[in-house]
Amino acid sequence: MSSETITVEIWRGKEEGEFQTYQVPRMESQTVLDIVTYVQRNLDPGLSYRFACRVGVCGSCAMTVNGKPRWTCRTHIDKVAGDGTLRIQPLRNLPVIRDLAVDMTDFFEKWTQAKAQFVPTATRADDFAQVSPEDPQRKEASAGIECINCGVCYSACDTVAWVDDYLGPAALNRAWTLHNDVRDGGRAERLKAISGAGGCQACHSHQSCFELCPKHLNPTASIAGLKRATVKAALKGEI
Amino acid sequence: MTSARAEILEWLVQRVTAAILAVCVIVHLAVIVIAVQGGVTSKEIVARVGGSVPWLVFYSVFVVSVALHAPVGLRNILREYTSFGRRTTHWIMAAFCVVILVMGFRAVIGLYGLGA
C-alpha cells in the first residue's frame, strides 16, 4: 500500500487563491490530517493549517474535505476519497486567514451573543445540586453537551451562509443544553438573546449540522427545542 | 413589543397559518376536482358558491391565512437572498400583507356578491 500515492489538491491563499496539487504516499489508516501534515513537512513547508490534539478532542483541525466539512484527524482517507483524489479547503462561512486556517472569531463571538454561558444560581453555602441522569430535562441537556467547538456545523449550515447574524447551530445547541440545566439562572435572558432576527427561528431544519457533526450531536433538534421554548415564553409574556 | 418577541410571534403565526392552509388547499382542490367531474360552467359555479355564507367564511379564512403566511416567508427570503436592511424587509412584508388582503377580499366579496 505504501508504494501507492494519492493526488491531493490543497487550497493556497486567502479568499483569493488557487489549488495546488501534491502526490502523497498512501499509508494504512491514513487520515486527512496525516496527508496535510505530510505535505507541510515534506513538500511545502509554507502550508498553513491548524491542529492540536490529533485524537478528536480539541476541535481545531476541521477543514472542507471533498466539499464537506470534516474533523480531519478522525477522517480516514478510505472513507472520503473513494475515487483516489482528495480536495482540501478551509472551512466555509468563516474568513480565511491563510491556506487551511480560518478565523474563528465570528463563530465564538456568536456564542457570547447567544449568552451561551452557564449562569450560576447557587452559592458556596448551598449543597450540591441533585440531578438525576434519568430526568427528562437532563437527558435533553446530556444529548448535546459533547460539542468540541470544531465549527463543522457552522461551516455546513446554509442559513449561516445566507444570514450574516444567524447565531449558528453550535451556539444554539449550547443555549439549549443550558436551557435544560436546572442549575442555570439565565434562561429568560438567553431565550431573548436567541430569538432576534438571527436567532433560532431562522433555522430551516436542513439538518446539515446533524448529518456532519463529528460527535453525532443533533443541533437541529436542539434548535427545534429552542423554538418551542421561545414560543412558550412569548405566550406567557416572559419575552 | 421587543424584536425578539415579534420574531417569535411571526414565526408562530406562519406555522399556524401553514396548518390552516394545508386543510384549505386540500378542500379547495378537492372541491374543484369533484365539481368538474360532470363538467360545469362558470355560471353554475357562481350559482353554487356565490351567495353562500359557508364558502364566504371558508375563503375569508383562506385569504387571511395567506395574507399572514406568505409575507413572513417573503421577508425571510429577502433577508437571505438580498442585502435589504431589516427595516426595508419589514415594510415589504407589511405591504405584501395588505396587497394580499385587498386582492383576496376583492375576489371573495365579489364572488359572494354575484350570487347574493
Interface residues (C-beta under 8 A of the other chain):
Chain A: T159 W162 V163 L191 K192 A193 S195 G196 A197 G199 Q201 A202 K227 T230 V231 A233 A234 I239
Chain B: T2 S3 A4 R5 E7 I8 L9 E10 W11 L12 N76 R79 E80 Y81 R86
